Structure formats: structure tokens, C-alpha cells
Amino acid sequence: MRADAADAAEFSRRYAAVASRDARFDGQFIVGVHSTGIYCRPSCPAMTPKPGNVSFYRTAAAAHEAGLRACKRCQPDAVPGSPDWNLRDDLAARAMRLVQDGVVDREGVEGLATRLGYSSRHLTRVLTAELGAGPLALARAHRAQTARTLLAATELPVADIAFASGFGSLRQFNETIAEVYRATPTELRALSRRGVGAPTAATGDTGTLTLRLPAREPIDRAGLFDYFARHAIPGLESADGAQLRRPLALPGGPGALEVRVDPAGPGLLCTVRLTRLSDVTAAVARIRRAFDLDADASAIDVALAADPALGPLVAAVPGIRIAGAFDPEEALFRTLLGQQISVPAARTVLGRLVAALGDGGFPSAAVIAERGREVLRGPAGRIDAIVGVAEELAEGRLVLDIGMPAMEFRRALLAQRGIGPWTADFLAMHILGSPDVLPVDDLVIRRSASALGLPGERRTLAAHAEAWSPWRSYAALHLWRAGSPRPASTPR
């Protein structure tokens, strides 16, 4: 009975969002309208369907499995993604992170299951029960969404878009587009550009694409770009208050990106240069994660503002986001080398490492393991710890993967020499995108908390912060900013 009551309450909440056309819920769930055979975003401007004709789905793939097609009017896949895949840490959410990174297209269902530590049969059973579709259907829906994005934003030939999106053949691509959108690729291209204007990508350069990446409002884009600018590594990155340029390691080979503010909306414009077009899925997923574009900023702000001490901070910086990592190994070494020194000093150290060992990008763990002692300076114990971590990564004994549970991720890091709780917490925030981490060992956070009238002692602050769950990472960002608007030490 309790489950039935909870389901009814959730249906009522979602139906109210549909009736009010509340765009805050776009991408958080799918609205299936069985009387018309379509699925929509919650803010679709069409007439509100009767409750008896509506079902709600967590993924577009589940709507496809129910025989529904995408609404041509509201284009439900042209929205930010669900924040659940970072907010939750269960098997389904972790699988979705990897599906969005293109793991099924590159490694198959068996590869996905292996990464998650389960059999493919068990994984399929869990995803079907939790998300309404198995891994193949989820990957197919994601390919269709990628194809729609490329059709809207580029002049690439349809055949190139088919393979860039991960489809195995042009026939499979055409059949999927017809089934999901009830349109040909050419018709979908025209439909997707409605009200958007001409694509921004240069025609003829099939390795360079410019895409629009949507985000929910509010979003503190200035804070994100400021973070990347202050931590840009000389010789590797170039950044200012409105753009970021850097290389990007991708499965098919080296890439590069330029991300800038989108003047037409709250999101970003991203130009990516790819060695292999099929890497576009991984590139977009990693950029969205690095800029935390799928966060439910409105819900986060409301929850944190309920604390009188945090309320003024939230009001001053609405839509604060986690500046994430483009590559887990790189993030680990940046953090280890930047600890306990100033931001300028860390940039110098990292710039020297990149210049000596980088070969056009950030050096791999294998290279640091082999040649790190030639470049690294400082106490021998610290150098031993950094090279030791590099050896663990290079030989596969330490694995950092976005599909890992947060506790397993933290445990793997804490087992390494030279890595303590603060580093493990910080990396969980910036690699996994974990929204509920508060590094209570951080002196800036505790000093800032004391200044605001919050508990400043480690244990009492942790107890007080339980009320901020599941958004403690965002509370940490506010406290860091309040305590040091231009931090003197990395990695904040």
C-alpha cells in the first residue's frame, strides 16, 4: 500500500509539472502519451493529455520499447540529460554514465557488464527493471539522440552521421530514425533546425564539429570558466572568462576542444576536432560532465538556501556547478602535484611536466611511471608516492572509472601511498561528479563555515552538513568561494 501511495504521489507531481509546462523537468523524465503514440518533454506546448493517457518513463529508450515515437513539436531529446546518473550511485545510474560515454558501441554489452562487475544477463535484468530498457536499447536511443544533434548542427553527409553516431550500417541508421522520429534523416535535419538557424560547423571539415550543448538554468558559467582559467596548465590549456581550449584524449585518438559561452541560451557552444568521427559521443559526454551541464541547479539552490547560513551564498551565486575532469588520470596527477602549493606554483610544476613528457597532451601514467623522476622536484617521499601511483595505474592495479561506485572509487584511492581522505573526496567530486561530498578536512571550508556561524570543527560540521544531503558537494563549492574568492592554493 505504501508503494502504491508513493507511486501515486510521484505521478501527481510529474503530471502537475506537465500541466504547468515546467521546463525545469525537461530531461528528468519522459512523458508518454498513448492516445497519440508519442513521447514528449514535460514542457511540451501541446494540449495537456488526460491523466489516463499518460505514462512516465525515466529514459527515451523505455518510451521506444513502449512503441512511442518522439514528438516533432517539442523534440524531447534536445534537452539537458537527467541529473539522476550522477545523483544516484546504483548499478543503473553507473551503467548510464558509461552508455552515454559510448562504451556499448565500443565494447558491447559484455564490455559494459565487465566494467560494472556483473554478468551481462544480470545487468540487462536490472536495467530493464529500473529503466524500462536493456543496455542495447539504451545505447540505441543514445545513438539516435546523437544523430539528431549532428543533423541539426552540421552539414555532414547522412552516411557520416550514421557512423559517427555509432550505427553499424546506414540501413540500421535509417530504420532507427524512422522508428524513433517517424521521419527520414533529411526531414529530421530540417525539423531539428527549426527556430535554431544555420549550423555553426564549417562545411567540409568532417573532423571538426561545432555543437550546441544545452543546460538547465540557472548556471554559473562565469564561475566555471574562471575555474578553468585559473587552473589552466601552460602549454596544454588556454582559457579566459568565456572560453576554454585544450586537448582531449579519446578512444579513437587525440582530439581537441574549444568550449565557449552560447550567446543564444544558458548552455555552451563546443567545437571539437576528432581523429575519428565516432568519438563525438564520448567527447560530448565528457564535456557535459566537466561542465556539470545536467545538474538540477534549481533543486540544488532551493535545498541549500533553506539553511540560513548558506542562503546568502546561494543568492549571490545561483546555479553553481562542479568543474569536473576531462580525464580521470590527468585529474589525479593534477591534484597530487597541486596539493599544498599555490595555484601559480602548481601551474608551473604541471607546465614543466607537460613540456617534458606530454607530447601534445597530458603525459600518461605509463610515461610518468617511467620518466617522472627526471622532471619531478621536491621531497623524495612525495616523488616516490606520485611515481608509485603512476605505476599502479599503468599496470592496471589501480583503476579510475566513471562507472565505479563512489565508495569503491574512494577505497581504491585511499589504498595508495600519499592519498588521504581529502584527496579521495575531491576526486570523487571532480571525476565521478558525486554531488554529495563535503571534504570536512579542508581548512578553507572549515574557516568559511566558522565565519558564517556554522560549526567549524570537523565532526560537528559533518553532522550539521547531513541536512544538506544529497547536495553537499555544491555546499562545499559555496563555502570554498566564500572563504577564498580567488583561492591561494589548489585545487579549489
ABEGO torsion letter per residue (X at the ends): XAAAAAAAAAAAAAAAAAAAGBAAABGABBBBBAAAGBBBBAABABBBBBAAABBBBABAAAAAAAGBBBBAAAGAAABBBBAAAAABABAAAAAAAAAAAGAAAAAEAAAAAAAAGBBAAAAAAAAAAAAGBBAAAAAAAAAAAAAAAAAAABABBAAAAAAAAGBABAAAAAAAAAAAAGBBAAAAAAAAABGAEBBABBBGBAABBBBBBBBBOBBBAAAAAAAAAAABBBGABBBBAABBBBBBBBAAEBBBBBBBBBAABABBBBBBBBABAAAAAAAAAAAAAAAGAABBAAAAAAAAAABAAAAAAAAABBGBBBBBBABAAAAAAAAAAABGBBAAAAAAAAAAAAAAAAGGBBBBAAAAAAAAAAABBEBAAAAAAAAAAAAAAAAGABBBBAABBAAAAAAAAAABBGBBAAAAAAAAAAAAGBAABBBAABAAAAAAAAAAGBBABAAAAAAAAAAAOAAAAAAAAAAAAAABABBABOAX
